[in-house]
């Protein structure tokens, strides 16, 4: 089964794979942003480092948890994708916070 007529290389399964992996990336991007905001508001020391640590540990625990669910599998690749999303979210948020704080 193909997604678009005339484009025979894109199968629905591969498209589904990319959609799911991008969803992981985006979800952890948002988690990284929200965790960083929470830690900044609580006046934690080194909030970016703590936010990344929290997000990566959460990704690891989520994949470990999936090992015990029938039909699911925990994969190190997913931890890397989740971690990359969190890193980008924390990095971009830190840049935005620093630029805004310089203006005021």
Secondary structure as the mmCIF struct_conf table of DSSP 4:
data_model
#
loop_
_struct_conf.conf_type_id
_struct_conf.id
_struct_conf.beg_label_comp_id
_struct_conf.beg_label_asym_id
_struct_conf.beg_label_seq_id
_struct_conf.end_label_comp_id
_struct_conf.end_label_asym_id
_struct_conf.end_label_seq_id
STRN STRN1 UNK A 2 UNK A 4
TURN_TY1_P TURN_TY1_P1 UNK A 5 UNK A 6
STRN STRN2 UNK A 7 UNK A 11
HELX_RH_AL_P HELX_RH_AL_P1 UNK A 12 UNK A 41
TURN_TY1_P TURN_TY1_P2 UNK A 42 UNK A 43
TURN_TY1_P TURN_TY1_P3 UNK A 45 UNK A 46
HELX_RH_AL_P HELX_RH_AL_P2 UNK A 47 UNK A 66
TURN_TY1_P TURN_TY1_P4 UNK A 67 UNK A 68
BEND BEND1 UNK A 69 UNK A 69
TURN_TY1_P TURN_TY1_P5 UNK A 70 UNK A 71
HELX_RH_AL_P HELX_RH_AL_P3 UNK A 76 UNK A 103
#
